[in-house]
Amino acid sequence: MTLLVDAGNTRVRWAGVADGAVRPGGCEIHAGGDLQALLERVWSGLPAPRAVLVANVAGEEFGAHLRAWTTRHWGVSPQFVVPRRAAFGVVNAYRVPRRLGADRWAALIATRHRIPGPACVVDCGTAITMDVLSIRGEHLGGLIVPGIGLMRRVLVEHTAGVPDEPDGEVSLLARDTRDAVTGGTLYAAVAVLDRVVGDVAEELGPGLVPVITGGDAARVLPLLRGRYRHEPDLVLEGLALIAGDLS
């Protein structure tokens, strides 16, 4: 088995791949916690993999802790995905290819594998990223905006009178501050996605397929106007293709 790891800024997701199929894994919040203790709790019962492939956007410290754990427990040093100029049918648009997020690169590869035509790949996590693929597999570029939780934290930290409370109810017009923040940040994300996807569809013509993934995808999907394909494991599927274990 190859262990696939999608290390985001807030969550770490993982799955195994063997015999051409991705096996269910798990998802845990790691931000602000003890990563070594977390990995001990969720991975100590896993069989030792033959390889560990990681899309890491959580930073160098996360990567060092992950390498230390897998080396100590399994004798396996993880491989960290570095985006390339072109591979797996995708041509990277970034001037410096490695600066594209490894998770975005993996998601583009998985999307190209699934969808032969033009696509817009949306990842709703700590940040919301949007990347566009042409019908020829050319990455045309993308956008990054703050995610829903990040927008909320900015309001709490920089605006007097906004309480640090759990999310409230979602409605078009709220009647208290908590619900106003919940609805406002959610609608802000929905508005930018609807506008960008609409503009890209006008540029590329009919046939554009919007694909959405990430921890907050389920929250925004009911409010989006377009018809999106929800692919929760898109990054992990891209990692499986990179690992050569998925046909």
C-alpha positions as CSV (number, residue, x, y, z in Angstrom):
1,M,0.0,0.0,0.0
2,T,1.0,3.6,-0.7
3,L,-0.2,6.1,1.9
4,L,-1.5,9.3,0.3
5,V,-1.5,12.4,2.5
6,D,-3.2,15.8,1.7
7,A,-1.8,18.2,4.3
8,G,-3.7,21.5,4.3
9,N,-3.4,24.4,6.6
10,T,-6.2,23.2,8.8
11,R,-6.8,19.5,8.1
12,V,-4.8,16.5,7.2
13,R,-6.6,13.9,5.0
14,W,-5.2,10.5,4.1
15,A,-6.0,7.4,2.2
16,G,-4.3,4.2,1.0
17,V,-4.0,3.1,-2.6
18,A,-3.3,-0.5,-3.7
19,D,-4.2,-2.7,-6.6
20,G,-5.5,0.3,-8.6
21,A,-8.0,1.5,-6.0
22,V,-8.0,4.2,-3.4
23,R,-8.9,2.8,0.0
24,P,-10.8,4.9,2.6
25,G,-8.7,6.8,5.1
26,G,-9.6,9.7,7.4
27,C,-9.5,13.4,8.1
28,E,-8.4,15.3,11.2
29,I,-7.9,18.9,12.2
30,H,-4.2,19.5,12.9
31,A,-4.0,23.3,13.1
32,G,-2.8,24.4,16.6
33,G,-2.4,20.9,17.9
34,D,0.4,18.4,18.7
35,L,0.9,16.7,15.3
36,Q,3.1,13.9,16.7
37,A,0.3,13.0,19.2
38,L,-2.3,13.3,16.4
39,L,-0.4,10.9,14.1
40,E,0.2,8.5,16.9
41,R,-3.5,8.4,17.6
42,V,-4.8,8.0,14.0
43,W,-1.9,6.2,12.2
44,S,-0.3,3.9,14.8
45,G,-2.8,1.1,13.9
46,L,-2.2,1.3,10.1
47,P,-0.1,-1.4,8.4
48,A,3.3,0.0,7.4
49,P,3.0,1.4,3.8
50,R,5.7,0.8,1.2
51,A,5.7,4.5,0.4
52,V,4.2,7.8,1.6
53,L,3.3,10.5,-0.9
54,V,2.4,13.9,0.4
55,A,0.8,17.1,-1.0
56,N,1.9,19.5,1.8
57,V,0.8,23.1,2.0
58,A,0.9,23.2,5.8
59,G,4.5,24.4,5.9
60,E,8.0,23.1,6.4
61,E,7.5,22.4,10.1
62,F,4.6,20.1,9.4
63,G,6.6,18.3,6.8
64,A,9.5,17.8,9.2
65,H,7.2,16.4,11.9
66,L,5.5,14.1,9.4
67,R,8.9,12.8,8.1
68,A,10.1,12.2,11.7
69,W,7.0,10.2,12.5
70,T,6.9,8.0,9.4
71,T,10.6,7.3,9.6
72,R,10.5,6.4,13.2
73,H,7.4,4.2,13.1
74,W,7.6,2.7,9.6
75,G,11.2,3.3,8.4
76,V,9.7,5.1,5.4
77,S,10.7,8.7,4.4
78,P,7.8,10.5,2.7
79,Q,8.0,11.9,-0.8
80,F,6.7,15.5,-1.1
81,V,5.0,16.4,-4.4
82,V,6.7,19.2,-6.3
83,P,4.6,20.7,-9.2
84,R,6.3,20.4,-12.5
85,R,6.1,22.3,-15.8
86,A,4.1,19.6,-17.4
87,A,3.1,16.1,-16.4
88,F,0.1,13.7,-16.4
89,G,-1.6,15.6,-19.2
90,V,-1.5,19.0,-17.4
91,V,0.7,22.0,-18.4
92,N,1.4,24.2,-15.4
93,A,0.7,27.9,-16.0
94,Y,2.9,29.2,-13.2
95,R,6.0,31.1,-14.2
96,V,7.8,29.2,-11.4
97,P,6.0,25.8,-11.6
98,R,7.0,24.6,-8.1
99,R,5.3,27.6,-6.5
100,L,1.9,26.3,-7.5
101,G,0.4,24.6,-4.4
102,A,1.0,20.8,-4.4
103,D,-2.6,20.3,-3.5
104,R,-3.7,22.4,-6.5
105,W,-1.4,20.5,-8.8
106,A,-2.7,17.1,-7.6
107,A,-6.3,18.3,-8.0
108,L,-5.6,19.5,-11.6
109,I,-4.2,16.1,-12.5
110,A,-7.2,14.3,-11.0
111,T,-9.6,16.6,-12.9
112,R,-7.8,16.1,-16.2
113,H,-8.0,12.3,-15.6
114,R,-11.8,12.5,-15.0
115,I,-12.9,15.3,-17.4
116,P,-11.6,15.5,-20.9
117,G,-13.0,19.0,-21.5
118,P,-12.4,22.4,-19.9
119,A,-12.9,22.6,-16.2
120,C,-12.7,25.0,-13.3
121,V,-11.4,23.4,-10.1
122,V,-12.5,24.9,-6.8
123,D,-11.0,23.9,-3.5
124,C,-12.8,25.3,-0.4
125,G,-10.4,25.1,2.5
126,T,-8.6,27.6,4.7
127,A,-8.2,29.5,1.4
128,I,-10.5,29.1,-1.6
129,T,-8.5,28.4,-4.7
130,M,-9.8,28.3,-8.3
131,D,-7.9,26.9,-11.2
132,V,-8.9,26.5,-14.8
133,L,-8.0,23.8,-17.3
134,S,-8.4,24.1,-21.0
135,I,-9.7,21.4,-23.2
136,R,-6.0,20.6,-24.0
137,G,-5.0,20.2,-20.4
138,E,-3.4,23.7,-20.2
139,H,-3.6,25.2,-16.7
140,L,-4.8,28.7,-17.6
141,G,-4.1,30.1,-14.1
142,G,-6.2,30.6,-11.0
143,L,-7.2,32.8,-8.1
144,I,-6.9,32.6,-4.3
145,V,-9.3,34.2,-1.8
146,P,-9.7,33.8,1.9
147,G,-11.8,30.8,3.0
148,I,-15.0,31.1,5.0
149,G,-13.3,30.4,8.4
150,L,-10.5,32.8,7.6
151,M,-12.9,35.6,6.7
152,R,-14.7,35.0,10.0
153,R,-11.5,35.1,12.0
154,V,-10.4,38.4,10.4
155,L,-13.8,40.0,11.4
156,V,-13.5,38.7,15.0
157,E,-9.9,39.9,15.4
158,H,-10.1,43.3,13.7
159,T,-13.7,44.4,14.3
160,A,-15.0,45.7,17.6
161,G,-18.3,44.1,18.7
162,V,-18.0,40.9,16.6
163,P,-18.1,38.0,19.1
164,D,-15.9,34.9,18.8
165,E,-18.8,32.5,18.7
166,P,-19.7,29.2,16.8
167,D,-21.3,29.6,13.5
168,G,-24.9,30.6,13.6
169,E,-27.8,30.1,11.2
170,V,-27.6,31.0,7.5
171,S,-30.2,33.3,6.1
172,L,-30.1,35.9,3.4
173,L,-30.7,38.7,6.0
174,A,-29.6,38.0,9.6
175,R,-31.1,39.5,12.8
176,D,-28.1,39.3,15.0
177,T,-24.3,39.7,14.6
178,R,-23.4,36.0,14.9
179,D,-25.8,35.0,12.1
180,A,-24.8,38.1,10.1
181,V,-21.1,37.0,10.1
182,T,-22.0,33.4,9.3
183,G,-24.3,34.3,6.4
184,G,-22.1,37.1,5.2
185,T,-18.9,35.1,4.9
186,L,-20.7,32.2,3.3
187,Y,-22.4,34.4,0.7
188,A,-19.1,36.2,0.1
189,A,-17.5,32.8,-0.9
190,V,-20.6,31.9,-3.0
191,A,-20.6,35.3,-4.8
192,V,-17.0,35.1,-5.9
193,L,-17.4,31.5,-7.1
194,D,-20.5,32.2,-9.1
195,R,-18.9,35.3,-10.7
196,V,-15.6,33.7,-11.6
197,V,-17.1,30.5,-12.9
198,G,-19.6,32.5,-14.9
199,D,-16.9,34.7,-16.4
200,V,-14.6,31.7,-17.2
201,A,-17.5,29.9,-18.9
202,E,-18.1,33.0,-21.1
203,E,-14.4,33.0,-22.1
204,L,-14.1,29.3,-22.8
205,G,-17.5,28.6,-24.2
206,P,-20.0,25.9,-23.5
207,G,-18.9,22.7,-21.9
208,L,-17.0,24.1,-18.8
209,V,-17.3,21.7,-15.9
210,P,-17.0,23.2,-12.4
211,V,-15.5,20.8,-9.9
212,I,-15.5,21.5,-6.2
213,T,-13.6,19.9,-3.3
214,G,-12.4,20.9,0.2
215,G,-13.6,20.9,3.7
216,D,-16.2,23.7,3.2
217,A,-17.5,22.5,-0.2
218,A,-20.7,21.0,1.3
219,R,-21.5,24.4,2.9
220,V,-21.3,26.4,-0.2
221,L,-22.8,23.9,-2.7
222,P,-26.5,24.4,-1.8
223,L,-26.2,28.1,-2.5
224,L,-24.2,28.0,-5.8
225,R,-26.0,28.7,-9.0
226,G,-24.0,26.5,-11.2
227,R,-24.0,22.7,-11.4
228,Y,-20.8,21.5,-9.7
229,R,-19.3,18.1,-9.5
230,H,-18.5,17.5,-5.9
231,E,-15.3,15.4,-5.6
232,P,-14.3,15.2,-1.9
233,D,-11.2,13.1,-2.6
234,L,-9.9,15.0,-5.6
235,V,-6.4,15.8,-4.2
236,L,-6.0,12.2,-2.9
237,E,-7.0,10.9,-6.4
238,G,-4.4,13.1,-8.0
239,L,-1.8,11.8,-5.6
240,A,-2.7,8.2,-6.5
241,L,-2.2,9.1,-10.2
242,I,1.2,10.7,-9.4
243,A,2.2,7.6,-7.4
244,G,1.4,5.5,-10.5
245,D,-1.1,3.3,-8.5
246,L,-4.3,4.4,-10.2
247,S,-5.0,3.6,-13.9
